[in-house]
Amino acid sequence: MENWFAALSLFEKIYWTTALISSAIFIVLIILTIVGGDADDMGGDVDAEVDGDSGIGFQFLSFKNLMGFFTIFGWSGIACLDNNLSTSLTVIVSVICGLLMMTAMAALFYYLAKLQSSGTLKMKNALNQVGEVYLTVGAKRSSIGKVSINVQGTLRELEALTDEKNDLVQGNVVQVKEVTDNGILIVQLLNK
């Protein structure tokens, strides 16, 4: 193996070294991505709530993409050298292949990131939903109760008020007719 590498020209050594090192790093990055580790987030965790945060968006220049570039750059350069292409044509082909890989990876991670759900409850999604009283809701908005209601695909217990003349007791079926600014549901008895 040592004799084989020593017999290569400097140009071939650069391509082989680039291909082997970047392939090893790229494989580790892909494994970390699949199992949940994220190499782009090595700075630690920060808990923050940002209104209207739509994420980073399309990231063409990231560590993962650079490793993808160098991996494909190296291997396509080796393939060109094995086919006896000129030095300049080898560089052009390997750079184009590397850039195509970067574009493909950036697009892939961008669309995968769009599949994630924030999990933030949007109270307006509770409008017109049907649920069941969990804790008694006082008549004429006299006391806050709780209702079990399916919002955004999850069963939740949310605070509720009613304009009904009688208290709504556990087991009553209700429908959300309004949501107040502070997130309290205004419900009405569904079957009177």
C-alpha positions as CSV (number, residue, x, y, z in Angstrom):
1,M,0.0,0.0,0.0
2,E,2.8,2.4,0.9
3,N,4.6,1.7,-2.4
4,W,1.4,2.3,-4.3
5,F,0.8,5.7,-2.7
6,A,4.5,6.7,-3.2
7,A,4.3,5.8,-6.9
8,L,1.4,8.3,-7.4
9,S,2.0,11.8,-8.8
10,L,1.4,14.8,-6.5
11,F,-1.9,15.5,-8.4
12,E,-3.1,12.0,-7.8
13,K,-2.0,12.0,-4.1
14,I,-4.1,15.2,-3.5
15,Y,-7.2,13.6,-5.0
16,W,-6.7,10.3,-3.1
17,T,-6.1,12.1,0.2
18,T,-9.1,14.4,-0.3
19,A,-11.3,11.5,-1.2
20,L,-10.3,9.2,1.7
21,I,-10.3,11.8,4.5
22,S,-13.5,13.6,3.4
23,S,-15.3,10.2,2.9
24,A,-14.5,9.1,6.4
25,I,-15.7,12.4,7.9
26,F,-18.8,12.4,5.6
27,I,-19.7,8.9,6.7
28,V,-19.5,9.9,10.4
29,L,-21.6,13.0,9.7
30,I,-24.3,10.9,7.9
31,I,-24.4,8.4,10.8
32,L,-24.7,11.2,13.3
33,T,-27.5,12.8,11.3
34,I,-29.4,9.5,11.1
35,V,-29.1,8.7,14.9
36,G,-29.9,12.2,15.9
37,G,-26.5,13.9,16.5
38,D,-26.1,17.2,14.7
39,A,-22.6,18.3,13.7
40,D,-23.8,21.8,12.8
41,D,-25.0,22.3,16.4
42,M,-21.9,21.7,18.4
43,G,-22.2,25.0,20.3
44,G,-24.6,23.6,23.0
45,D,-28.3,24.1,23.6
46,V,-30.0,27.5,24.0
47,D,-33.6,27.7,25.2
48,A,-35.3,30.6,23.5
49,E,-38.7,31.4,22.2
50,V,-38.7,33.4,19.0
51,D,-42.0,34.6,17.5
52,G,-42.2,34.1,13.7
53,D,-39.0,32.1,13.5
54,S,-39.1,30.2,10.2
55,G,-35.7,28.5,10.7
56,I,-32.5,29.0,8.8
57,G,-33.8,28.2,5.4
58,F,-31.7,27.0,2.5
59,Q,-28.1,26.5,3.7
60,F,-25.7,25.9,0.8
61,L,-22.5,26.4,2.7
62,S,-22.4,24.2,5.8
63,F,-19.9,21.7,7.2
64,K,-22.0,18.7,5.9
65,N,-22.2,20.2,2.5
66,L,-18.5,20.9,2.4
67,M,-17.7,17.4,3.3
68,G,-20.1,16.2,0.6
69,F,-18.3,18.5,-1.9
70,F,-14.9,17.2,-1.0
71,T,-16.0,13.6,-1.0
72,I,-17.5,13.8,-4.5
73,F,-14.7,16.1,-5.7
74,G,-12.1,13.5,-4.7
75,W,-13.8,10.4,-6.1
76,S,-14.9,12.0,-9.4
77,G,-11.3,13.4,-9.8
78,I,-9.9,9.8,-9.2
79,A,-12.4,8.5,-11.8
80,C,-11.3,11.2,-14.3
81,L,-7.6,10.4,-13.7
82,D,-8.3,6.6,-14.2
83,N,-9.8,7.5,-17.5
84,N,-6.7,9.5,-18.5
85,L,-8.4,12.9,-18.7
86,S,-6.2,16.0,-18.7
87,T,-5.4,17.8,-15.5
88,S,-7.5,20.8,-16.3
89,L,-10.5,18.7,-17.4
90,T,-10.2,16.6,-14.2
91,V,-10.3,19.7,-12.0
92,I,-13.3,21.1,-13.9
93,V,-15.3,17.9,-13.8
94,S,-14.6,17.2,-10.1
95,V,-15.5,20.8,-9.1
96,I,-18.8,20.6,-11.1
97,C,-19.6,17.2,-9.5
98,G,-18.8,18.6,-6.0
99,L,-21.0,21.6,-6.5
100,L,-23.8,19.4,-7.7
101,M,-23.4,17.3,-4.6
102,M,-23.5,20.4,-2.4
103,T,-26.7,21.6,-4.1
104,A,-28.4,18.2,-3.8
105,M,-27.5,18.0,-0.1
106,A,-28.5,21.5,0.7
107,A,-31.9,20.9,-1.0
108,L,-32.3,17.6,0.8
109,F,-31.6,19.0,4.3
110,Y,-33.8,22.1,3.5
111,Y,-36.8,20.0,2.6
112,L,-36.2,17.6,5.5
113,A,-36.2,20.5,7.9
114,K,-39.5,21.8,6.5
115,L,-41.1,18.4,7.5
116,Q,-40.5,19.2,11.1
117,S,-43.4,20.5,13.2
118,S,-42.9,23.1,15.9
119,G,-45.5,21.6,18.2
120,T,-46.6,25.1,19.2
121,L,-50.3,25.1,20.0
122,K,-52.2,27.7,17.9
123,M,-55.4,28.4,19.9
124,K,-57.3,29.5,16.7
125,N,-57.2,25.9,15.6
126,A,-59.6,25.1,18.5
127,L,-62.4,27.0,16.9
128,N,-65.5,24.9,16.1
129,Q,-63.8,21.8,17.6
130,V,-66.0,19.5,19.6
131,G,-64.9,18.3,23.1
132,E,-66.1,17.2,26.5
133,V,-66.2,19.0,29.8
134,Y,-63.5,17.8,32.2
135,L,-64.0,20.2,35.1
136,T,-67.2,22.1,35.6
137,V,-67.5,25.3,33.6
138,G,-69.5,28.0,35.5
139,A,-72.6,29.5,33.9
140,K,-72.5,33.0,32.4
141,R,-68.7,33.0,32.6
142,S,-68.8,32.8,36.5
143,S,-65.9,30.3,36.8
144,I,-63.2,28.8,34.6
145,G,-63.5,25.1,33.9
146,K,-61.6,22.7,31.7
147,V,-62.6,20.9,28.5
148,S,-60.9,17.9,26.8
149,I,-60.6,18.8,23.1
150,N,-58.6,17.5,20.1
151,V,-56.5,20.4,18.8
152,Q,-53.9,19.9,16.1
153,G,-54.2,16.1,16.4
154,T,-53.6,16.0,20.1
155,L,-56.1,15.7,22.9
156,R,-55.6,18.6,25.3
157,E,-57.2,19.9,28.5
158,L,-57.8,23.6,28.0
159,E,-59.4,26.3,30.2
160,A,-62.9,27.3,29.1
161,L,-65.8,29.6,29.9
162,T,-69.4,29.5,28.7
163,D,-72.3,31.9,28.2
164,E,-74.9,29.2,28.9
165,K,-77.5,29.8,31.7
166,N,-76.5,26.5,33.5
167,D,-73.1,25.1,34.6
168,L,-71.6,22.7,32.2
169,V,-70.7,19.6,34.1
170,Q,-68.3,16.7,33.5
171,G,-69.4,14.7,30.4
172,N,-71.3,17.5,28.6
173,V,-70.4,17.7,25.0
174,V,-69.4,21.2,23.9
175,Q,-68.3,23.1,20.9
176,V,-65.8,25.9,20.8
177,K,-67.4,29.1,19.5
178,E,-64.7,31.6,20.4
179,V,-61.1,31.9,21.7
180,T,-60.3,34.9,23.9
181,D,-57.1,36.9,23.4
182,N,-55.5,35.2,26.5
183,G,-56.3,31.7,25.2
184,I,-59.4,30.8,27.1
185,L,-62.0,28.9,25.1
186,I,-65.6,30.1,25.0
187,V,-67.8,27.0,24.6
188,Q,-71.4,26.2,24.1
189,L,-73.4,23.1,24.9
190,L,-73.7,21.0,21.7
191,N,-76.8,19.0,22.5
192,K,-79.3,21.2,24.3
